[in-house]
């Protein structure tokens, strides 16, 4: 039989063990139950309604601004059940945003979810995130922060007090809601996969698991393959362009040579015809003159008649008039 103090110690240790076991089992559930209860607004951007493993209920995207898109690419660093939160997205060719209703004062956390599903190197897509025109995330480059097809969360704490938004040590007047803006820069278009606002502190947010080395290696390999494909495409395009330019220039030169030869032939033919015409016209004129001189009948000009027959009568008249004139003078 055990002594009483040993038996008491045994009971105490067993109770502590059982209590610790119950705490370990129930504490994550307790935390997960707190999170969805404190969430005041959640949207799956560009997608349908979704309930994640933490119990957060995301609404279907009510926005009609910009373009919604859903990718089929697998997303690393997130459970498959919640991958849709990083596959669906809304983007726009200019700045866009959401109005978030907040009714109570208190400390809040804005959780923004992103994944880069297109670009495979940094400095391709960069944009800013604003709350009521106050910059809270400057120059967000998703690929630079996480990589390709890897989940990434941005956490922005803020406070609401007496119709004022307190963020970045600034106070901004509000009227029952705050405005989230994805601000465009010169680097491509802003986008957002999902977001939620929860009442609490940043340490209350369930963190994403760390990025695995395998994901980084796969990301680098895929980026290298994509860049190699792009380089091959550029080389192929350049070769095709060179071949096309060579073909076009060759054909153009042939056409020019053919045009010149054709023009020379036409010019020679034209000159030959002109020579023939000149020769034929000269021969015809000479023949016509000869034939005209040979065949033309002699036409006697009546004004070209001999006037010698008129001389004799005149002489007779003069000879007769002189004696008559002399006789008259004698009288």
Secondary structure by P-SEA (a helix, b strand, c coil): cccaaaaaaaaaaaaaaaaaaaaaacaaaaaaaaaaaacccccccccccccccccbbbccccccccbbbbbcccccccccccccccccccccccccbbbbbbccccbbbbbbbbbbccccccccccbbbbcccccccccccccccccccbbbbbbbbbcccccccccccbbbbbccbbbbbbccccccbbbbccccccccccccccccccccaaaaaaaaaaaaaaaaaaaaaaaaaaaaaaaaaaaaaaaaaaaaaaaaaaaaaaaaaaaaaaaaaaaaaaaaaaaaaaaaaacccccccccccccccaaaaaaaaaaaaaaaaaaaaac
